[in-house]
Amino acid sequence: MCHMCRLLGYQGIAVVMEELLKIVKLLIQGNLLQFAKTSMEVMPKTCKLPRIDYGSPGVLGYYHAQLNYIVQYPDARTELFHNFREISNTILFCLLMEQALVQNVQSSPCCRIPEHLTKAVLEFFSEGLNWAGCTMFVPLGQQRRFEALDFCYHILRAQRVDGKDKNVKGINLKRMVDQIRRFQVLNKFATLNKYLKSSEHNSASVEHVRCFSPPIHPSFAAHAHYYRSENLQSQTVHNL
C-alpha cells in the first residue's frame, strides 16, 4: 500500500478516491435504493420485539415466521450482498490508503503499516455486509436505534437469559447466537464515529465562556470605569 501511494502521488490518489466515490454513489442510488424500497413494501406491518418471557426459541421462531420470505429473497446473496461488499471494500481501501499516507510522512522511505491494523482491516474485507451497513447507520444517526431494536441482538439477549440450545426450523439456536455475537464484535461503530463525527465532537468539546463584570454599587457608578479589570490593568502598566 505504501508503494501504491508513492506510485500514484497525491494527485493520483485524489483521482482514485473520486472514482471510488462515484461507484459507491451509483450503488447506493441504484440497486441498494431499489432493494430498500422493495423491502419497505414487503416488510410485515407489525414486527415487534417479543417478550423475553417467550424464551429464545420462541423469539427465533417468531422472527423466522415473519421474515423468512425476505431472507429467501433470490437476489439477496447474488446482488445485494455483493453490492454491500463493494461499498465496504471501498471504505476499507480508503482507510488503508490513509494509514499508508501517514506512514509515508512520519516514517522512513521503507514504511510499513502496523501489522495489527492490516489484520483488522483485512478481516473486514470478508464481512462487507456488516461494515457497509454500519457505515450507513452512523451518518444517518441510527446507531442507537439499531443496537436497541435489531432482531438478531434481541435473540442474543433472550438466549443469554435462558441459555437454551434448541433447533428451530432447522436453525441451531446456540450456533446462531455465537455468530450474532461475532458480528456484534465486528460492528466497529467506534471507528466510524472517529472518522464521521470528529468535527461534531470537536465543536462539542469546546466550552464557550462569557465573562461578566462584577456588580457595582450606584454610589460608585460615576467612577465605574476605574474599577473595570481592563482599566485597572492598563493603569497598573502605566504606573509601572
MDAnalysis code that builds the backbone (N, CA, C; Angstrom):
import MDAnalysis as mda
import numpy as np

u = mda.Universe.empty(720, n_residues=240, atom_resindex=np.repeat(np.arange(240), 3), trajectory=True)
u.add_TopologyAttr("name", ["N", "CA", "C"] * 240)
u.add_TopologyAttr("resid", np.arange(1, 241))
u.add_TopologyAttr("resname", ["MET", "CYS", "HIS", "MET", "CYS", "ARG", "LEU", "LEU", "GLY", "TYR", "GLN", "GLY", "ILE", "ALA", "VAL", "VAL", "MET", "GLU", "GLU", "LEU", "LEU", "LYS", "ILE", "VAL", "LYS", "LEU", "LEU", "ILE", "GLN", "GLY", "ASN", "LEU", "LEU", "GLN", "PHE", "ALA", "LYS", "THR", "SER", "MET", "GLU", "VAL", "MET", "PRO", "LYS", "THR", "CYS", "LYS", "LEU", "PRO", "ARG", "ILE", "ASP", "TYR", "GLY", "SER", "PRO", "GLY", "VAL", "LEU", "GLY", "TYR", "TYR", "HIS", "ALA", "GLN", "LEU", "ASN", "TYR", "ILE", "VAL", "GLN", "TYR", "PRO", "ASP", "ALA", "ARG", "THR", "GLU", "LEU", "PHE", "HIS", "ASN", "PHE", "ARG", "GLU", "ILE", "SER", "ASN", "THR", "ILE", "LEU", "PHE", "CYS", "LEU", "LEU", "MET", "GLU", "GLN", "ALA", "LEU", "VAL", "GLN", "ASN", "VAL", "GLN", "SER", "SER", "PRO", "CYS", "CYS", "ARG", "ILE", "PRO", "GLU", "HIS", "LEU", "THR", "LYS", "ALA", "VAL", "LEU", "GLU", "PHE", "PHE", "SER", "GLU", "GLY", "LEU", "ASN", "TRP", "ALA", "GLY", "CYS", "THR", "MET", "PHE", "VAL", "PRO", "LEU", "GLY", "GLN", "GLN", "ARG", "ARG", "PHE", "GLU", "ALA", "LEU", "ASP", "PHE", "CYS", "TYR", "HIS", "ILE", "LEU", "ARG", "ALA", "GLN", "ARG", "VAL", "ASP", "GLY", "LYS", "ASP", "LYS", "ASN", "VAL", "LYS", "GLY", "ILE", "ASN", "LEU", "LYS", "ARG", "MET", "VAL", "ASP", "GLN", "ILE", "ARG", "ARG", "PHE", "GLN", "VAL", "LEU", "ASN", "LYS", "PHE", "ALA", "THR", "LEU", "ASN", "LYS", "TYR", "LEU", "LYS", "SER", "SER", "GLU", "HIS", "ASN", "SER", "ALA", "SER", "VAL", "GLU", "HIS", "VAL", "ARG", "CYS", "PHE", "SER", "PRO", "PRO", "ILE", "HIS", "PRO", "SER", "PHE", "ALA", "ALA", "HIS", "ALA", "HIS", "TYR", "TYR", "ARG", "SER", "GLU", "ASN", "LEU", "GLN", "SER", "GLN", "THR", "VAL", "HIS", "ASN", "LEU"])
u.atoms.positions = np.array([
    [0.816, -1.197, 0.000],
    [0.000, 0.000, 0.000],
    [0.859, 1.261, 0.000],
    [1.966, 1.233, 0.731],
    [2.882, 2.381, 0.742],
    [3.467, 2.625, -0.646],
    [3.822, 1.532, -1.314],
    [4.372, 1.662, -2.669],
    [3.313, 2.208, -3.629],
    [2.074, 1.808, -3.431],
    [0.997, 2.330, -4.265],
    [0.835, 3.834, -4.064],
    [0.969, 4.290, -2.816],
    [0.861, 5.724, -2.532],
    [1.941, 6.503, -3.263],
    [3.179, 5.982, -3.225],
    [4.284, 6.683, -3.902],
    [4.082, 6.669, -5.411],
    [3.580, 5.554, -5.938],
    [3.386, 5.437, -7.383],
    [2.304, 6.393, -7.881],
    [1.207, 6.490, -7.139],
    [0.096, 7.343, -7.563],
    [0.366, 8.824, -7.299],
    [1.006, 9.115, -6.168],
    [1.174, 10.517, -5.787],
    [-0.147, 11.092, -5.301],
    [-0.089, 12.297, -4.742],
    [-1.297, 12.891, -4.180],
    [-2.382, 13.102, -5.239],
    [-1.982, 13.527, -6.417],
    [-2.965, 13.771, -7.472],
    [-3.602, 12.468, -7.934],
    [-2.788, 11.438, -8.086],
    [-3.318, 10.140, -8.496],
    [-4.248, 9.547, -7.456],
    [-3.897, 9.701, -6.174],
    [-4.751, 9.207, -5.094],
    [-6.092, 9.923, -5.109],
    [-6.064, 11.238, -5.341],
    [-7.311, 12.007, -5.400],
    [-8.208, 11.511, -6.528],
    [-7.611, 11.180, -7.675],
    [-8.394, 10.664, -8.810],
    [-9.015, 9.312, -8.459],
    [-8.231, 8.436, -7.825],
    [-8.731, 7.117, -7.439],
    [-9.890, 7.253, -6.451],
    [-9.716, 8.125, -5.450],
    [-10.767, 8.325, -4.452],
    [-12.043, 8.859, -5.101],
    [-11.885, 9.770, -6.042],
    [-13.052, 10.342, -6.719],
    [-13.820, 9.271, -7.491],
    [-13.088, 8.392, -8.176],
    [-13.748, 7.333, -8.935],
    [-14.426, 6.326, -8.008],
    [-13.804, 6.032, -6.879],
    [-14.408, 5.115, -5.918],
    [-15.703, 5.687, -5.350],
    [-15.699, 6.984, -5.060],
    [-16.910, 7.624, -4.548],
    [-18.032, 7.587, -5.582],
    [-17.689, 7.722, -6.856],
    [-18.698, 7.632, -7.904],
    [-19.326, 6.243, -7.935],
    [-18.494, 5.216, -7.767],
    [-19.000, 3.841, -7.767],
    [-19.943, 3.622, -6.586],
    [-19.537, 4.088, -5.408],
    [-20.374, 3.942, -4.211],
    [-21.701, 4.679, -4.388],
    [-21.639, 5.868, -4.959],
    [-22.861, 6.648, -5.184],
    [-23.818, 5.916, -6.120],
    [-23.284, 5.322, -7.171],
    [-24.120, 4.573, -8.116],
    [-24.754, 3.356, -7.442],
    [-23.989, 2.684, -6.587],
    [-24.522, 1.511, -5.895],
    [-25.653, 1.899, -4.948],
    [-25.451, 2.976, -4.198],
    [-26.459, 3.397, -3.222],
    [-27.726, 3.893, -3.917],
    [-27.561, 4.687, -4.969],
    [-28.716, 5.251, -5.661],
    [-29.343, 4.274, -6.652],
    [-28.670, 3.148, -6.891],
    [-29.182, 2.163, -7.835],
    [-29.781, 0.954, -7.154],
    [-29.037, -0.140, -7.115],
    [-29.551, -1.409, -6.603],
    [-29.989, -1.340, -5.147],
    [-29.166, -0.666, -4.291],
    [-29.488, -0.633, -2.866],
    [-30.760, 0.166, -2.601],
    [-30.938, 1.254, -3.316],
    [-32.156, 2.048, -3.146],
    [-33.389, 1.252, -3.568],
    [-33.265, 0.541, -4.683],
    [-34.399, -0.249, -5.164],
    [-34.735, -1.376, -4.192],
    [-33.709, -2.024, -3.660],
    [-33.955, -3.096, -2.704],
    [-34.574, -2.550, -1.420],
    [-34.134, -1.361, -0.987],
    [-34.704, -0.761, 0.219],
    [-36.184, -0.470, 0.029],
    [-36.546, 0.052, -1.141],
    [-37.954, 0.338, -1.427],
    [-38.783, -0.947, -1.443],
    [-38.215, -1.994, -2.052],
    [-38.924, -3.277, -2.108],
    [-39.096, -3.860, -0.708],
    [-38.054, -3.763, 0.109],
    [-38.113, -4.291, 1.479],
    [-39.175, -3.572, 2.297],
    [-39.282, -2.258, 2.132],
    [-40.273, -1.490, 2.875],
    [-41.689, -1.890, 2.495],
    [-41.867, -2.302, 1.251],
    [-43.208, -2.698, 0.787],
    [-43.615, -4.072, 1.303],
    [-42.651, -4.988, 1.421],
    [-42.989, -6.370, 1.791],
    [-42.751, -6.664, 3.268],
    [-42.144, -5.727, 4.003],
    [-41.934, -5.966, 5.432],
    [-43.272, -6.062, 6.145],
    [-43.342, -6.909, 7.169],
    [-44.587, -7.011, 7.939],
    [-44.970, -5.661, 8.543],
    [-46.242, -5.372, 8.558],
    [-46.707, -4.113, 9.115],
    [-46.400, -4.022, 10.609],
    [-46.412, -5.168, 11.264],
    [-46.084, -5.220, 12.691],
    [-45.047, -6.304, 12.914],
    [-43.901, -5.909, 13.443],
    [-42.833, -6.876, 13.752],
    [-42.105, -6.367, 14.986],
    [-42.703, -6.614, 16.142],
    [-42.204, -6.064, 17.397],
    [-41.120, -6.957, 17.992],
    [-40.563, -6.480, 19.094],
    [-39.606, -7.278, 19.850],
    [-40.390, -8.144, 20.826],
    [-40.425, -9.473, 20.622],
    [-41.178, -10.340, 21.533],
    [-40.626, -10.281, 22.950],
    [-41.471, -10.533, 23.908],
    [-41.043, -10.527, 25.307],
    [-40.038, -11.641, 25.561],
    [-39.094, -11.350, 26.440],
    [-38.082, -12.350, 26.804],
    [-38.743, -13.571, 27.437],
    [-39.924, -13.377, 28.033],
    [-40.622, -14.483, 28.696],
    [-40.963, -15.614, 27.723],
    [-41.053, -15.307, 26.436],
    [-41.368, -16.337, 25.448],
    [-40.205, -17.306, 25.242],
    [-39.027, -16.942, 25.728],
    [-37.858, -17.790, 25.569],
    [-37.179, -17.552, 24.227],
    [-35.877, -17.801, 24.178],
    [-35.134, -17.564, 22.941],
    [-35.618, -18.418, 21.775],
    [-36.022, -19.695, 21.977],
    [-36.571, -20.445, 20.837],
    [-37.850, -19.803, 20.295],
    [-38.696, -19.286, 21.185],
    [-39.918, -18.632, 20.747],
    [-39.643, -17.343, 19.984],
    [-38.644, -16.589, 20.448],
    [-38.272, -15.344, 19.771],
    [-37.745, -15.647, 18.369],
    [-36.867, -16.655, 18.273],
    [-36.327, -17.033, 16.972],
    [-37.430, -17.543, 16.050],
    [-38.345, -18.341, 16.579],
    [-39.446, -18.845, 15.765],
    [-40.345, -17.725, 15.261],
    [-40.550, -16.712, 16.079],
    [-41.385, -15.572, 15.671],
    [-40.747, -14.838, 14.496],
    [-39.459, -14.536, 14.611],
    [-38.782, -13.816, 13.532],
    [-38.671, -14.671, 12.270],
    [-38.500, -15.985, 12.450],
    [-38.414, -16.867, 11.288],
    [-39.731, -16.840, 10.509],
    [-40.850, -16.854, 11.221],
    [-42.147, -16.827, 10.557],
    [-42.412, -15.484, 9.884],
    [-41.939, -14.388, 10.509],
    [-42.216, -13.056, 9.996],
    [-41.307, -12.659, 8.835],
    [-40.065, -13.134, 8.846],
    [-39.060, -12.596, 7.917],
    [-38.469, -13.635, 6.968],
    [-38.944, -14.856, 7.013],
    [-38.319, -15.906, 6.214],
    [-38.355, -15.607, 4.722],
    [-39.474, -15.070, 4.227],
    [-39.570, -14.801, 2.789],
    [-38.648, -13.670, 2.358],
    [-38.296, -12.782, 3.281],
    [-37.324, -11.735, 2.954],
    [-35.917, -12.326, 2.905],
    [-35.621, -13.215, 3.868],
    [-34.303, -13.866, 3.899],
    [-34.096, -14.699, 2.645],
    [-35.173, -15.307, 2.147],
    [-35.085, -16.156, 0.967],
    [-35.161, -15.374, -0.347],
    [-35.080, -14.064, -0.279],
    [-35.120, -13.233, -1.489],
    [-34.038, -13.712, -2.464],
    [-34.404, -14.069, -3.697],
    [-33.461, -14.750, -4.606],
    [-32.213, -13.931, -4.957],
    [-32.345, -12.614, -5.035],
    [-31.207, -11.789, -5.443],
    [-30.391, -11.267, -4.263],
    [-30.742, -11.695, -3.046],
    [-30.063, -11.143, -1.868],
    [-28.578, -11.485, -1.866],
    [-28.255, -12.763, -1.996],
    [-26.855, -13.184, -1.923],
    [-26.081, -12.871, -3.198],
    [-26.737, -12.940, -4.327],
    [-26.013, -12.750, -5.592],
    [-25.770, -11.288, -5.926],
    [-26.701, -10.401, -5.564],
    [-26.564, -8.993, -5.928],
    [-26.449, -8.086, -4.705],
    [-27.417, -8.182, -3.808],
    [-27.448, -7.259, -2.666],
    [-26.187, -7.361, -1.816],
    [-25.865, -8.572, -1.362],
    [-24.687, -8.741, -0.512],
    [-23.407, -8.346, -1.235],
    [-23.355, -8.623, -2.533],
    [-22.176, -8.247, -3.314],
    [-22.032, -6.726, -3.391],
    [-23.149, -6.023, -3.542],
    [-23.097, -4.559, -3.564],
    [-22.600, -3.996, -2.242],
    [-23.058, -4.583, -1.153],
    [-22.591, -4.146, 0.159],
    [-21.091, -4.404, 0.320],
    [-20.624, -5.526, -0.179],
    [-19.189, -5.824, -0.089],
    [-18.370, -4.825, -0.889],
    [-18.886, -4.414, -2.039],
    [-18.165, -3.415, -2.833],
    [-18.035, -2.100, -2.072],
    [-19.111, -1.680, -1.429],
    [-19.060, -0.447, -0.632],
    [-18.096, -0.605, 0.536],
    [-18.204, -1.729, 1.215],
    [-17.336, -1.979, 2.371],
    [-15.866, -2.003, 1.975],
    [-15.540, -2.723, 0.909],
    [-14.152, -2.811, 0.462],
    [-13.609, -1.453, 0.032],
    [-14.470, -0.612, -0.531],
    [-14.044, 0.737, -0.906],
    [-13.667, 1.546, 0.323],
    [-14.491, 1.453, 1.363],
    [-14.218, 2.188, 2.604],
    [-12.932, 1.702, 3.251],
    [-12.763, 0.396, 3.297],
    [-11.565, -0.167, 3.918],
    [-10.311, 0.146, 3.112],
    [-10.437, 0.171, 1.795],
    [-9.304, 0.559, 0.956],
    [-8.885, 1.994, 1.257],
    [-9.863, 2.877, 1.407],
    [-9.556, 4.281, 1.736],
    [-8.898, 4.380, 3.109],
    [-9.345, 3.547, 4.048],
    [-8.736, 3.548, 5.383],
    [-7.283, 3.115, 5.322],
    [-7.010, 2.048, 4.572],
    [-5.625, 1.595, 4.413],
    [-4.781, 2.641, 3.693],
    [-5.354, 3.291, 2.698],
    [-4.637, 4.323, 1.963],
    [-4.262, 5.486, 2.883],
    [-5.195, 5.868, 3.752],
    [-4.900, 6.948, 4.696],
    [-3.757, 6.574, 5.637],
    [-3.816, 5.355, 6.159],
    [-2.750, 4.909, 7.055],
    [-1.404, 4.868, 6.342],
    [-1.415, 4.465, 5.081],
    [-0.174, 4.431, 4.312],
    [0.373, 5.830, 4.095],
    [-0.500, 6.794, 3.850],
    [-0.053, 8.179, 3.676],
    [0.568, 8.719, 4.955],
    [-0.049, 8.398, 6.087],
    [0.502, 8.836, 7.375],
    [1.875, 8.235, 7.600],
    [2.014, 6.957, 7.290],
    [3.301, 6.291, 7.460],
    [4.350, 6.866, 6.515],
    [3.938, 7.225, 5.306],
    [4.878, 7.826, 4.358],
    [5.430, 9.146, 4.870],
    [4.598, 9.898, 5.566],
    [5.015, 11.200, 6.073],
    [5.871, 11.061, 7.320],
    [5.516, 10.127, 8.199],
    [6.143, 10.044, 9.510],
    [7.352, 9.125, 9.570],
    [7.444, 8.165, 8.663],
    [8.487, 7.154, 8.793],
    [9.516, 7.272, 7.687],
    [10.395, 6.299, 7.685],
    [11.465, 6.245, 6.695],
    [10.894, 5.877, 5.337],
    [11.715, 5.958, 4.263],
    [11.210, 5.616, 2.927],
    [10.597, 4.233, 2.845],
    [11.084, 3.303, 3.644],
    [10.521, 1.951, 3.634],
    [9.494, 1.847, 4.752],
    [8.290, 2.364, 4.514],
    [7.276, 2.405, 5.557],
    [6.483, 1.116, 5.572],
    [5.930, 0.837, 6.738],
    [5.091, -0.347, 6.884],
    [3.884, 0.012, 7.733],
    [2.704, -0.416, 7.292],
    [1.504, -0.237, 8.087],
    [1.547, -1.236, 9.235],
    [1.211, -0.814, 10.465],
    [1.238, -1.725, 11.606],
    [0.501, -3.024, 11.310],
    [1.116, -4.135, 11.702],
    [0.575, -5.455, 11.357],
    [-0.819, -5.674, 11.922],
    [-1.046, -5.186, 13.195],
    [-2.361, -5.395, 13.804],
    [-3.453, -4.661, 13.035],
    [-3.125, -3.479, 12.485],
    [-4.113, -2.721, 11.716],
    [-4.429, -3.436, 10.409],
    [-3.370, -3.947, 9.752],
    [-3.581, -4.655, 8.496],
    [-4.463, -5.877, 8.696],
    [-4.215, -6.643, 9.749],
    [-5.023, -7.833, 10.017],
    [-6.468, -7.459, 10.304],
    [-6.659, -6.374, 11.073],
    [-8.022, -5.958, 11.414],
    [-8.791, -5.527, 10.172],
    [-8.132, -4.762, 9.300],
    [-8.806, -4.280, 8.101],
    [-9.087, -5.428, 7.145],
    [-8.113, -6.316, 6.950],
    [-8.312, -7.447, 6.046],
    [-9.417, -8.362, 6.542],
    [-9.587, -8.444, 7.860],
    [-10.659, -9.264, 8.407],
    [-12.021, -8.741, 7.962],
    [-12.144, -7.409, 7.872],
    [-13.415, -6.812, 7.485],
    [-13.709, -6.988, 6.001],
    [-12.692, -7.271, 5.174],
    [-12.937, -7.441, 3.748],
    [-13.883, -8.613, 3.490],
    [-13.918, -9.584, 4.389],
    [-14.815, -10.727, 4.216],
    [-16.176, -10.498, 4.869],
    [-16.363, -9.375, 5.570],
    [-17.615, -9.079, 6.259],
    [-18.185, -7.756, 5.761],
    [-18.281, -7.635, 4.442],
    [-18.692, -6.367, 3.850],
    [-20.102, -5.952, 4.213],
    [-21.016, -6.920, 4.402],
    [-22.394, -6.579, 4.716],
    [-22.477, -5.795, 6.018],
    [-21.776, -6.265, 7.041],
    [-21.801, -5.581, 8.335],
    [-21.150, -4.214, 8.272],
    [-19.955, -4.159, 7.696],
    [-19.194, -2.905, 7.662],
    [-19.935, -1.832, 6.875],
    [-20.479, -2.201, 5.717],
    [-21.211, -1.230, 4.905],
    [-22.492, -0.792, 5.600],
    [-23.177, -1.738, 6.238],
    [-24.398, -1.389, 6.954],
    [-24.131, -0.416, 8.086],
    [-23.095, -0.682, 8.868],
    [-22.749, 0.218, 9.974],
    [-22.349, 1.592, 9.460],
    [-21.681, 1.625, 8.310],
    [-21.277, 2.905, 7.732],
    [-22.483, 3.751, 7.362],
    [-23.583, 3.120, 7.005],
    [-24.796, 3.866, 6.695],
    [-25.541, 4.290, 7.958],
    [-25.466, 3.467, 9.005],
    [-26.170, 3.798, 10.236],
    [-25.623, 5.076, 10.883],
    [-24.306, 5.219, 10.917],
    [-23.690, 6.315, 11.671],
    [-24.071, 7.691, 11.123],
    [-23.856, 7.980, 9.827],
    [-24.225, 9.324, 9.346],
    [-25.728, 9.593, 9.388],
    [-26.545, 8.529, 9.389],
    [-27.993, 8.706, 9.475],
    [-28.476, 8.814, 10.919],
    [-27.562, 8.670, 11.872],
    [-27.935, 8.760, 13.277],
    [-28.774, 7.595, 13.765],
    [-28.579, 6.400, 13.185],
    [-29.389, 5.235, 13.513],
    [-28.659, 4.214, 14.383],
    [-27.476, 4.535, 14.866],
    [-26.685, 3.554, 15.612],
    [-27.411, 3.073, 16.870],
    [-27.878, 4.003, 17.703],
    [-28.533, 3.621, 18.960],
    [-29.826, 2.851, 18.696],
    [-30.560, 3.273, 17.688],
    [-31.808, 2.573, 17.360],
    [-31.514, 1.157, 16.891],
    [-30.463, 1.007, 16.099],
    [-30.082, -0.329, 15.633],
    [-29.693, -1.220, 16.804],
    [-28.883, -0.698, 17.710],
    [-28.418, -1.501, 18.840],
    [-29.569, -1.891, 19.763],
    [-30.598, -1.053, 19.837],
    [-31.722, -1.336, 20.733],
    [-32.783, -2.229, 20.092],
    [-32.988, -2.106, 18.774],
    [-34.124, -2.758, 18.130],
    [-33.754, -3.844, 17.132],
    [-32.470, -4.098, 16.916],
    [-32.079, -5.114, 15.941],
    [-32.622, -6.480, 16.361],
    [-33.180, -7.215, 15.409],
    [-33.795, -8.506, 15.699],
    [-32.767, -9.516, 16.218],
    [-31.613, -9.556, 15.581],
    [-30.581, -10.518, 15.992],
    [-30.080, -10.224, 17.403],
    [-29.878, -8.944, 17.710],
    [-29.446, -8.583, 19.058],
    [-30.484, -8.999, 20.093],
    [-31.763, -8.922, 19.716],
    [-32.825, -9.313, 20.648],
    [-32.791, -10.821, 20.898],
    [-32.539, -11.591, 19.859],
    [-32.387, -13.043, 20.032],
    [-31.207, -13.338, 20.950],
    [-30.109, -12.610, 20.751],
    [-28.921, -12.794, 21.594],
    [-29.241, -12.505, 23.058],
    [-29.944, -11.411, 23.315],
    [-30.280, -11.055, 24.697],
    [-31.199, -12.100, 25.327],
    [-32.167, -12.603, 24.542],
    [-33.081, -13.614, 25.070],
    [-32.351, -14.914, 25.399],
    [-31.415, -15.311, 24.541],
    [-30.682, -16.563, 24.779],
    [-29.733, -16.432, 25.950],
    [-29.228, -15.243, 26.184],
    [-28.355, -15.036, 27.347],
    [-29.131, -15.203, 28.649],
    [-30.429, -14.925, 28.604],
    [-31.251, -15.052, 29.806],
    [-31.561, -16.506, 30.114],
    [-32.022, -17.263, 29.097],
    [-32.440, -18.648, 29.381],
    [-31.380, -19.691, 29.051],
    [-30.377, -19.323, 28.228],
    [-29.295, -20.250, 27.917],
    [-29.724, -21.497, 27.172],
    [-30.837, -21.457, 26.465],
    [-31.352, -22.648, 25.776],
    [-30.597, -22.921, 24.482],
    [-30.556, -24.202, 24.125],
    [-29.889, -24.631, 22.895],
    [-30.809, -25.606, 22.176],
    [-31.627, -25.065, 21.268],
    [-32.592, -25.893, 20.555],
    [-32.457, -25.687, 19.056],
    [-33.142, -26.562, 18.319],
    [-33.177, -26.453, 16.870],
    [-34.548, -25.914, 16.474],
    [-34.537, -24.720, 15.859],
    [-35.786, -24.065, 15.485],
    [-35.850, -23.952, 13.965],
    [-36.788, -24.683, 13.350],
    [-36.971, -24.651, 11.898],
    [-35.665, -24.953, 11.150],
    [-34.913, -25.905, 11.695],
    [-33.643, -26.271, 11.068],
    [-32.486, -25.354, 11.417],
    [-32.685, -24.414, 12.329],
    [-31.634, -23.470, 12.730],
    [-31.176, -23.812, 14.132],
    [-29.871, -24.061, 14.284],
    [-29.309, -24.326, 15.599],
    [-29.188, -23.015, 16.361],
    [-29.944, -22.897, 17.450],
    [-30.025, -21.633, 18.192],
    [-28.675, -21.213, 18.760],
    [-27.960, -22.142, 19.386],
    [-26.673, -21.799, 20.018],
    [-25.664, -21.356, 18.972],
    [-25.623, -22.055, 17.861],
    [-24.680, -21.684, 16.798],
    [-25.020, -20.301, 16.231],
    [-26.325, -20.043, 16.078],
    [-26.730, -18.742, 15.554],
    [-26.359, -17.632, 16.525],
    [-26.572, -17.850, 17.813],
    [-26.231, -16.833, 18.820],
    [-24.735, -16.553, 18.823],
    [-23.929, -17.585, 18.689],
    [-22.476, -17.380, 18.629],
    [-22.095, -16.538, 17.415],
    [-22.765, -16.757, 16.307],
    [-22.486, -15.979, 15.101],
    [-22.941, -14.527, 15.270],
    [-24.088, -14.336, 15.913],
    [-24.561, -12.970, 16.166],
    [-23.574, -12.222, 17.031],
    [-23.071, -12.894, 18.056],
    [-22.093, -12.254, 18.951],
    [-20.830, -11.889, 18.186],
    [-20.422, -12.742, 17.273],
    [-19.228, -12.458, 16.470],
    [-19.441, -11.211, 15.616],
    [-20.610, -11.125, 14.992],
    [-20.898, -9.952, 14.180],
    [-21.037, -8.700, 15.043],
    [-21.536, -8.865, 16.256],
    [-21.659, -7.729, 17.165],
    [-20.286, -7.140, 17.481],
    [-19.307, -8.009, 17.622],
    [-17.940, -7.548, 17.865],
    [-17.376, -6.853, 16.632],
    [-17.753, -7.350, 15.444],
    [-17.237, -6.778, 14.204],
    [-17.851, -5.419, 13.879],
    [-18.988, -5.109, 14.486],
    [-19.635, -3.828, 14.216],
    [-18.861, -2.706, 14.897],
    [-17.859, -2.177, 14.200],
    [-16.941, -1.205, 14.774],
    [-17.496, 0.221, 14.667],
    [-18.522, 0.502, 15.465],
    [-19.088, 1.842, 15.433],
    [-18.092, 2.878, 15.956],
    [-17.219, 2.462, 16.885],
    [-16.254, 3.413, 17.442],
    [-15.328, 3.953, 16.357],
    [-14.879, 3.084, 15.456],
    [-14.010, 3.518, 14.363],
    [-14.745, 4.472, 13.435],
    [-15.986, 4.169, 13.117],
    [-16.766, 5.022, 12.227],
    [-17.059, 6.366, 12.875],
    [-17.395, 6.358, 14.160],
    [-17.651, 7.624, 14.853],
    [-16.409, 8.500, 14.884],
    [-15.255, 7.864, 14.973],
    [-13.999, 8.625, 14.994],
    [-13.818, 9.417, 13.708],
    [-14.151, 8.822, 12.585],
    [-13.932, 9.475, 11.291],
    [-15.121, 10.333, 10.854],
    [-16.348, 9.866, 11.118],
    [-17.518, 10.539, 10.592],
    [-18.064, 11.622, 11.511],
    [-17.711, 11.568, 12.804],
    [-18.258, 12.546, 13.739],
    [-17.177, 13.322, 14.471],
    [-15.965, 13.322, 13.924],
    [-14.866, 14.017, 14.593],
    [-15.132, 15.506, 14.706],
    [-15.693, 16.109, 13.648],
    [-15.963, 17.546, 13.684],
    [-17.017, 17.886, 14.724],
    [-18.028, 16.996, 14.871],
    [-19.062, 17.253, 15.858],
    [-18.501, 17.172, 17.263],
    [-17.644, 16.174, 17.518],
    [-17.061, 16.023, 18.837],
    [-16.158, 17.209, 19.164],
    [-15.407, 17.666, 18.168],
    [-14.512, 18.787, 18.413],
    [-15.277, 20.050, 18.778],
    [-16.376, 20.317, 18.062],
    [-17.154, 21.504, 18.352],
    [-17.876, 21.386, 19.690],
    [-18.287, 20.153, 20.032],
    [-18.999, 19.956, 21.291],
    [-18.078, 20.049, 22.495],
    [-16.792, 19.760, 22.293],
    [-15.855, 19.758, 23.408],
    [-15.357, 21.149, 23.767],
    [-15.620, 22.131, 22.904],
    [-15.158, 23.491, 23.159],
    [-16.156, 24.194, 24.073],
    [-15.669, 24.735, 25.169],
    [-16.521, 25.458, 26.096],
    [-16.531, 26.937, 25.743],
    [-17.720, 27.487, 25.619],
    [-17.863, 28.904, 25.320],
    [-18.152, 29.631, 26.638],
    [-17.178, 30.374, 27.108],
    [-17.278, 31.049, 28.395],
    [-17.436, 32.544, 28.158],
    [-18.430, 33.126, 28.798],
    [-18.647, 34.561, 28.709],
    [-18.371, 35.196, 30.066],
    [-17.546, 36.220, 30.088],
    [-17.162, 36.874, 31.330],
    [-18.046, 38.099, 31.559],
    [-18.538, 38.250, 32.785],
    [-19.359, 39.394, 33.161],
    [-18.626, 40.221, 34.215],
    [-18.776, 41.545, 34.133],
    [-18.182, 42.425, 35.141],
    [-18.955, 42.296, 36.438],
    [-18.291, 42.420, 37.589],
    [-18.988, 42.313, 38.873],
    [-19.960, 43.477, 39.057],
    [-21.006, 43.294, 39.838],
    [-21.964, 44.392, 40.077],
    [-21.309, 45.551, 40.809],
    [-21.746, 46.779, 40.503],
    [-21.173, 47.991, 41.085],
    [-22.251, 48.761, 41.827],
    [-21.931, 49.206, 43.014],
    [-22.886, 49.988, 43.816],
    [-23.155, 51.313, 43.117],
    [-24.409, 51.794, 43.170],
    [-24.747, 53.056, 42.488],
    [-23.855, 54.224, 42.874],
    [-23.369, 54.244, 44.119],
    [-22.537, 55.371, 44.548],
    [-21.201, 55.413, 43.817],
    [-20.796, 54.273, 43.254],
    [-19.531, 54.226, 42.524],
    [-19.744, 54.238, 41.002],
    [-21.021, 54.402, 40.572],
    [-21.332, 54.298, 39.151],
    [-20.595, 55.343, 38.333],
    [-20.437, 56.547, 38.897],
    [-19.766, 57.620, 38.144],
    [-18.317, 57.289, 37.857],
    [-17.722, 56.514, 38.732],
    [-16.311, 56.158, 38.561],
    [-16.152, 54.679, 38.211],
    [-17.188, 54.147, 37.608],
    [-17.185, 52.700, 37.354],
    [-16.042, 52.267, 36.467],
    [-15.650, 53.133, 35.511],
    [-14.614, 52.712, 34.572],
    [-13.279, 52.507, 35.254],
    [-13.083, 53.113, 36.455],
    [-11.821, 52.910, 37.158],
    [-11.710, 51.516, 37.758],
    [-12.851, 50.862, 37.949],
    [-12.853, 49.589, 38.653],
    [-12.951, 48.387, 37.720],
    [-13.054, 48.669, 36.432],
    [-13.088, 47.552, 35.492],
    [-11.710, 46.923, 35.381],
    [-11.704, 45.631, 35.186],
    [-10.440, 44.885, 35.197],
    [-9.493, 45.370, 34.126],
    [-10.033, 45.679, 32.921],
    [-9.139, 46.093, 31.852],
    [-8.524, 47.463, 32.129],
    [-9.319, 48.356, 32.793],
    [-8.803, 49.680, 33.112],
    [-7.776, 49.625, 34.231],
    [-8.057, 48.738, 35.220],
    [-7.094, 48.579, 36.304],
    [-5.768, 48.055, 35.781],
    [-5.843, 47.130, 34.826],
    [-4.615, 46.571, 34.258],
    [-3.833, 47.624, 33.495],
    [-4.556, 48.462, 32.715],
    [-3.872, 49.489, 31.938],
    [-3.260, 50.552, 32.849],
    [-3.986, 50.884, 33.970],
    [-3.451, 51.843, 34.910],
    [-2.209, 51.320, 35.585],
    [-2.250, 50.027, 35.925],
    [-1.088, 49.415, 36.587],
    [0.122, 49.450, 35.679],
    [-0.082, 49.124, 34.408],
    [1.025, 49.145, 33.466],
    [1.559, 50.564, 33.298],
    [0.631, 51.566, 33.261],
    [1.034, 52.944, 33.086],
    [1.847, 53.436, 34.275],
    [1.404, 53.028, 35.485],
    [2.125, 53.462, 36.708],
    [3.510, 52.822, 36.769],
    [3.612, 51.588, 36.272],
    [4.924, 50.938, 36.298],
    [5.862, 51.619, 35.286],
])
